Amino acid sequence: MPGFEIFGEEERRQVQDVLDTGVLFRYGFDAARRGHWKALDFEKELAQRLGVAHCHLCASGTAALNIALATCGIGAGDEVIVPPFTFVATFEAVLAAGAVPVFAEIDETLGLDPELLASALTPRTKAVMVVHMCGAMARIDEIATFCKNKGLMLIEDTCQSVGATFRGKALGTFGHIGCFSFDPVKTITCGEGGAVVTDDDRRYELAHAYADHGHDHIGNDRGAETHPIIGYNYRISELNAAVGLAQLRKLDAILAAQRSNKAALKAAMAKFPQISFRRLPDPEGDSATFLTFMLPDEKSARQTARDLNAGGADGCFYYYDNNWHYLRNWHHLKEMKTVAPLPAHLNPHCPDYGRIALPRSDALIARTIAMQIKLGWRQTDLDKRITTIQNVLSR
Ligand SMILES: *Cc1c(COP(=O)(O)O)cnc(C)c1O
């Protein structure tokens, strides 16, 4: 999964270009930068690869979510339907927008269940934020249809699934705006970084302006730029963009390695009748960062994860007990431990997150284990891992 496994000469060369010019800023300094525009190059190449009109590179995946929500017009008191299996950034971004995260059930894709979205709707629902977890797709076509029929904005959190597709179309390009993360442990990394992508010209103009104090970025005299809107600073530095550019150019090789490693492990595991796999609406489009599988019940899943990790197949995550990715252990949210008081308008609307009942999601995540797929595994590593899997699962 993580691009940091394969840092090499390419990353060093890109960073050296930036250091040689001394221009760490992504805008301006046209003469001094001697033709090096790392953020711009990254944006062009990612947009082209994803088949989308616009990309804006920013400071993090979380910044991308903030930009996405703002440019979709999500604000005070609006409700955004989100899944309970994601990363904490999802609900943080919604709250930061002044909006209310409303949790809905997930299905065996580990993403929002399109058939249960309707039960989370209220007159205040403005958007759905779908999260493509662990390298692969939610039922994005059905979710997009639901949003269209209900007149809702659709935001895709594709932070964990760069390079994944659904029927040949890149994840992140199905909704009004898609978000990516290039943080230190993602498929490709900038060190820290993120991006938003959209086909909508106006939304893109808002996105790059919002991410840089509202600057319009017209012309090359920064002092002469106007501020069509109020924004923030969600900029990325050229150093980070340079690392990301080298990584982006390795994405195909990364996906190929992941897919081949995953296929070998999945074949070994498929022989065991107690194992079922995460549902993949389009297996061809899986980026294969994880092999995600289910045991028959919570007890056996917890024990199996423990045994796999202890037996040498490390990187097996049991999300039901972890406090990053599943609602059950988000105690800070359940107790609303904010640094400063929430905006007053949120208080009457925010549900008591300590009392949210999502029995289907609980039952599913309680049985689920995700095994991280590494790039650097050699055949001997795979063989050892397969032996561990066979030992643990035949107990
Ligand atoms: C990593 C991640 C984020 C946040 O990205 P950062 O770059 O770490 O801010 C958001 N959503 C999901 C699903 C993630 O995995």
The ligand as an SDF file (V2000), in Angstrom:
LIG
                    3D

 15 15  0  0  0  0  0  0  0  0999 V2000
   -6.2050    9.6130    5.0490 C   0  0  0  0  0  0  0  0  0  0  0  0
   -7.6480    9.8900    4.9350 C   0  0  0  0  0  0  0  0  0  0  0  0
   -8.1730   11.1920    5.0130 C   0  0  0  0  0  0  0  0  0  0  0  0
   -7.3650   12.3890    5.4080 C   0  0  0  0  0  0  0  0  0  0  0  0
   -6.2280   12.6140    4.6760 O   0  0  0  0  0  0  0  0  0  0  0  0
   -5.0090   13.4320    5.3190 P   0  0  0  0  0  0  0  0  0  0  0  0
   -4.1630   13.7140    4.1240 O   0  0  0  0  0  0  0  0  0  0  0  0
   -4.3200   12.5280    6.2940 O   0  0  0  0  0  0  0  0  0  0  0  0
   -5.5480   14.6640    5.9330 O   0  0  0  0  0  0  0  0  0  0  0  0
   -9.5210   11.3670    4.8000 C   0  0  0  0  0  0  0  0  0  0  0  0
  -10.3340   10.3260    4.5560 N   0  0  0  0  0  0  0  0  0  0  0  0
   -9.8810    9.0590    4.4960 C   0  0  0  0  0  0  0  0  0  0  0  0
  -10.8260    7.9560    4.2000 C   0  0  0  0  0  0  0  0  0  0  0  0
   -8.5280    8.7990    4.7120 C   0  0  0  0  0  0  0  0  0  0  0  0
   -8.0930    7.5410    4.6950 O   0  0  0  0  0  0  0  0  0  0  0  0
  1  2  1  0
  2  3  1  0
  2 14  2  0
  3  4  1  0
  3 10  2  0
  4  5  1  0
  5  6  1  0
  6  7  2  0
  6  8  1  0
  6  9  1  0
 10 11  1  0
 11 12  2  0
 12 13  1  0
 12 14  1  0
 14 15  1  0
M  END
$$$$
